[in-house]
Amino acid sequence: MEELKRIVIQRFIQPKLYIFLQHCFGHWPLDASFRAVLEMWLSYVQPWRYVPERSASPVGNETQNRAVPEKWASFVQENLLMYTKLFLRYLNRAIRSDLVSPKNALMLFRVAKVFSQPNLPEMIQKGEQLLLEPEPVMPHRQHRLLMSPSLGGSFLSSWQPPITDTSFKIKSHVYSLEGQDFQYTQMFGSETRNLVLRLAQLIIQAKQTAKSLSDQYPDMGSQSLFSWFGLNSPDHNNTYTGNDLDEAGYDSIRKTDEHLEKALEYLCQVFRLNSAQLSHLTVNFGNAQDESLRNQLPDFIQNENGVYLTPLGRQQVINGLRKFDIQYQGDPELQPIRSYENAALVRLLYQLSCVLNERFGNTFDSLCARQDFLGRFCSYHLISKPTTQRMSPMPSNTTYDPTVPRISLRFFANYRVLVYLLLLYFVCGKVMSMGPISCTVLLLFVYVCYAAIMTLLTEYRRPHQD
């Protein structure tokens, strides 16, 4: 029965599945939908997971349970291309994928974990050695049947050792799928190793990106209530975005970092990468980041008056070859009106804010100068968070000082804020039978309680501004 299964798989299933998977690996979009194809491939190359004795085995040592039994060595060798060539195809896909994406990181983790199973890399490497073994002498192969004991032959004749039979099966498998002129690329050769090192560098880069994203989430988490209302501090140099970070969430980013970490660990086990090589990749990545950042800037000179473009730098900017990373450093109240804001309300609220700041500016200063809880509470609402300094070819001549306490009402012009307020008033009126004044008092009470708690945790933030 086992022999029948092997023949059926090799003759009817393996060739068509191999062609299908190879086509998918080469043409499938670089998105999360590739997971279905990936799981199909990983299921085929792990038949030992589906045998009864393995599933019923007691839970013991994790490494021992993950080890591939030796009896599956023949299956691995007779399906060598399903392991090696498709793994190389996936490497090329992974290098071109966005590894910061949680789903792409999960797929990379799955592949690395499967190929890191104890005994599996050794079986694949043994199969490659047999494939690259020199061809046996043809007369031996031609008269193998005639020399069997049933036809008068003798096993004492000078035959190739049994390993040659396995080598012949592997070569037959490879040539039947790829043809006689196929140039085989070793999975454990130098070319593949370079690809793995390149992928390891991309994993380190993705881990750094994921870490920087997760570091932003403590601030975002403290503003979670107002983020839900769209009241969190925006990036004044960009338009409003409901970005992927909000969709992914902190837990997904943390999982992404864990998957990338484990995938890198598994790849190091499979290809025997040591810590020195990884540290070298990390250093190179840091240097490359600094160098690439410098190379993105146009040619300039810097003195006590600021940064000035050289003639070469002007040509680079004019031709669109390079540019400075410039951020808006003026008064955020004077920024252009966004598409998600009501223009009339923006202008009206700006005039109202100017009147309030002019009339109560001294009061705001004295309140924020206090060292007690009230001072911190006022600073939390009235003082802007300092912005990071960016390289600019123009000297900064703005009169705007973010440390001066001022009130901003522009966030009320946000369409999303207006919709949420209308919904809240509607719910309070219909469900709680509250009037507009009572609902306003309730909202102010909830806000003051929340702001008081956040004041104890953070300082110098303006989560309500937009």
N, C-alpha and C positions, 0 to 999 in steps of 0.2 A: 504493500500500500504506500509506504514511504517513497519507494522508487517510482511508483506511478505518479505521485504528487510532484516529485522532482522533474520528471519528464514533461508533465503537463505544464508546469510553471515555466520551464526553460523554452519549450517549443511554442506555446500559445499565449502566455501571459507576459513573460519578460520582454520579448522584442517590442510588442505594441506599447506596453507601459513605458519602456525606456524611451521610445521615440516621442510619445506623448509628453512625458516629463521634461525631456530635453527641449522640446518646442516651448513648453510653458516657461521653463527657466529662462529662455532666451527672449520671449516676447511678452510675457505677462507684465502688466504695469507695476511700477515700484510703489505699491500701496498695500494696505492691510488685507486686501482680498486674496493676496498670494498665500495666506495662511492655509487655505483649503488644499492647495497644491502641495504645500510643504508637509502638511500632516499626512497626505497620501504617500508621499515619498518616505517619510520617517516611519510610517507603519510598515511599508514593504521591507525596509532594510533592518527591521527588528522583529523577525518572526518568533524569536525566543520569548517575547513578551506574551505571546498568545497560546503557549503550550500549557496544558493543565498542571504539570508538575511544578512549573515556575510560579504560576498564579496561586497555587496552594501551599507554597513553601512558607514556613514560619518566618516572621520578621526577626532578623538578627542583625549582624553587622551590615551596615549600609553598603560598604565597598564590596563585600562578598556577595550581597544580593544583586548588585548592579553588574557584577562580572558576567561576561558572555561565556556560556559553556563551550568547551572545546569541540563538542560534536557539531557546532554550527560553523566551524572553520571552512568546511567544504562549501556550505551555502554562500558564505562571504566571498570565497575565492571564485566560485562559479557565477557570481553576480558582481564582479569586481567593478565594472563601469558604473553600476548603480551607486556605488559608494564613492569612488574616486572622481570620475568625470563630473557627476552631478554635484559633488561637493565643491569642485572648482567653479562650476557654473554659479553655485550659490555664493561663493566667495566674491565673485565679480558683482553679483547683485547687491550683496551686503555693503561692499565698498561704495556703491553708488546710492545707497539708501540713506535716509535721515535716521540715524541711530538714536537721536533724542526722542523720536516718536516712541511711545510706550509699546505699541504693537510691533514695530520693527525690532525694538530691543528684545521683546519676548521671543520673536522668531529666531533671532540670533542665539539667544540663550538656549532655546530648544535644540537647535542643530548642534551647538557646542556640547551640550550635555549628552546627546545621543552618541556622538563620536568620541567622547571621553570615557565611555564605559570600559572598565578594565578588560583587557584581552582583545578588544576590537581593533585598536590601532595596530597591535602586533599582527593580528590576522590579515589586515589590509596590507601591511608592509610585507608580510610573507607572500601574499598573493602577487604583489608587484614584483618581488624577486623571482617568483616562478614565471611570471609573464615575460620578464626580460632575460630569462635563462636562454642560452644558445639553443638553437634548434637541434633536436636529436637526429641521429643518422637515419635517413629515410628507409633503408632496407629493413631495419628493425621494426619500424612502424608498419611497413607493408606486409610483413610475414608474421605479425603478432598473432593473428588468428590461427595460422598454420602451425605455429609452435606451441599451441596450448596442449596440455596433456591429453585431452580428449581426442586430438587428431594426431597423436603420435609424437608430439613435441615433448620437450622437457623444460621445466623451470630452472634447470641447472645451466641452461644455455646463457650466453653472455648478453643478457638483456639490460636495458637501462633500469635503474632503480625505480621503485614505485613513485618517487617524487616526479618522475618524467610524465607519468600518466596524469597527474594533477596539473602539471604544466601544460600538457596537451589540451586538457579540458578548458583551462583558463584562456589559452590562445584561441581555441575554437569559439569560445564565448565572445571574445573581443572582436575577432575577425568577422564573425557572423553579424555582429551589430554595426561595426564601423568599416569593414572592408580590409583588404590585405594591405592597402597603402596608408593605413591609419598610423599617425605619429602620436604615440602615447606620452602624456605628460604625467610624471610621477607625482603622487599626492604628497610624498615626503621628499621631493626633490627641491633644488634650490629655487626654482621658479615659483613653486607654490609657497615655499617658506617666505619669499619676499612679499607675496600677496598677504600672507598671514601677518607679517610684521606691519605692512601697510594698514591692514584692518585693525591690528592692535593699537596703532597710533590713532586711528579714527575713533576707536572705542575710548581711549584716554581723552581725546578731544570732546567726545559726546558726554563723558562723565563730568568733565569740567563744566560744560554747558548746563547739564542737568543740575549740578551742584549750585551754579550761579542762579538758576531758576528757583531751586528750593530755598536758597538763602533769601530770596525776595518774599517768600511766603509768610515769614513771621510778621512782616509789616502788613501784608495783605490780610493775614488772619486777624490781626487786631482791628481791621477795618471791615470785617466780614459783613456786619449789619448794614453799613452804609454802602458797601460794594453791591449788596443786593438791591439797594435803591439807586445805584449809579452815582453815589455821592463821594466816592473815594477820590483821592488826589490824582489827577490825570497827568500825563506827560504833555506839557504845554508845547512841545515841539512836534507832536503828532496829533492826528485826529483820534477821536474816540474809537476804540476797537474792543469788541467782545472777543478776545483772542482765545487761542487754544489753551492757554494756561488756566483760564476759568473752567474750560471744559474738562481738562485733564485732572486738575486738582493736585493738591500736595501729595496725597497718597500715591497717585499714579506716577508722579515725578520721583518719589522715593522708590517705588517699585522699579522704575526704569533704571535708576542708579544701581539697585541691587542686581537686576538682570545683566546689566553691562559688566558689573564687577565679577559675577559668577561666570559669564561667558568668556571674559578674559582669562579667568583662572582655568577654565576647562581647555581653552585653546593652548594655554601654556603647558598643560598636561599632555595634550595630544602631540604637540610639536616640540616639546621639551625646551621651551623658552625659559630662561633663567631671569632672576630679578635684576641682574646687571643690564640685560638687554632692555627690560621694561623701563628701568630708570633712565637709560640712555634715550629711549623714545620720549619719555616725559620731558627731559631736558631739551631735546630737539624741538619738541612741540612748543615749549615756552619760548625758546629763541625764535622759532618761526613766527609765532604770534607777534612778538615785538618787532621783528623785521618786516612782517607783512603790514603791520600798522604804520610803520615808518614809511614803507614804500607806497602806501596809499595816499600820503600827503604830498602836495606839490612842493617844489623846491622853494625854500624860504630862508630868511635870516631873521634872527631874533636879537633885539637889543632892549635897552631899558624902556623904550617907548612902545614896545609891543612886537608883533610879528609882521614882517613885510615880505611880499613875494619878490623873488628875483625875476629877471627877464625870462629865464627858462620856466619858472613857476607860472608866470602869466600865460605863456604859451600852452603849458599843460592844462591850465584851467580853461582857457579859451577853446581848446580842442576837445575838452571833455575827458582828458586822460586821467586826471586826478582832481581831487577836491578836498577841502577841509570839512571836518565833521563839526558843523556849526549848529549851535542850539540857540533858541530864543532866550535872551537874557533881559528883556525889558519887563514892563509891567504886564502881568498876565491878564489884567482887566482890559488891556488895549489890543489883545490879539484879535486876528480876524474871526468873524462869526462863523461857527462851525455849522455843518449841515444838520446836526442834531439839536440845534439851538433855535429858539425863536428870536428873530432879529429885533423886533420891537421891544421884547422883554429885556434883551441884552442891553440895549441902549437905555431903557428906563431904569433898570436895576443898577447900571453903572452910574447914572446921575444920582440915584438915591444913595449908593455907597459913598460917592464923593462927598455928598452933603453930610452924611453921618461921620465919615472920617475927619472932615474939616471941623465939625462942631465938637466931636468927642475925642479928637486925637490925643489931647493932653491926658484925658481920663484913661484912655487905653494905655498910654505910656506908663502912667503911674500904677495901674493895675498889674501890668505885665512885669513891672520892676519889683513887685513884692516877692518875697522868698517863701511865702506860705502856700497852702493849697490853692487859695484863690488866685494867686499869681500864676501858678502852674496851669490852672484851669483856663485862665484867660490867654496865656501863651499858647496853649494847645489849640486854641481856636483862632487867634489873631496873628500869629507869627508864622510866616512861610517856612517850609523846610528848605535849607540852603541847597542850591543847585551845584552840580559838579562843573568844574572849569573845563572848557574845551578849547582846542587850538583854533584860533581865528586869525585871518590876515589883517583884521581891522582892530585898532585899539578900542577898548570898551569905554564908551562915553555916556552910558546910561545913567540916569538920575534915580533909577528905581533901586531901593534898598530893601531886600527881603526881610531884614531883621526889624523893620519898623512895624509896629502893630497896626493893623488895619482890618476892616471888615469887608467881606466880599459876599455879595448876594447873587452873583452871576449863575450859580448852580441852579437857582430857581428857574432859569430860562431853558434848562434841559428838558426836552420833550418827555423823556422817560421819567424824570422826577415829577413832572406835572401829571402824567398818567397815573403814577403810583399814588400821588396825593389825592387825586380824584377818586381812585379806587378805595383808599383808606377812609375818606369822608363818606363814600357811599356805603361801605361796610358798617362804619360806626352809626350811620343814620338808619340803615335798614335792619341791621342785626341787633345793635345795642341801643337803638332808639335814642341816640345822642344828637344834640344840635351841633351846628358848626363851631360854636364857641367852646362847648364842652369837649368836642373832638380835638380842637386845637390845643386846649389845656392838657389833654391826655397825651398827645404827641409830644408836647414840650416836656412834660414830666418824664416820659420814657427816654427822650433824648438826653435830658440832663442827667438822669441816672446812668445811662450808658457812657456819656462823656466823662462823668466823674470817675467811673471805673477805669476808663482808658487813660485818664489823666494820671492815675496812680501807676500805670504800666508804662506809659510812653510820655515823651516830651517833644515839644516843638513840631507838632504835626497839624495839618489842617484837613482832616478826612472829609469834611463837609463841602469843600470847595470844588468847583468845576470851571 
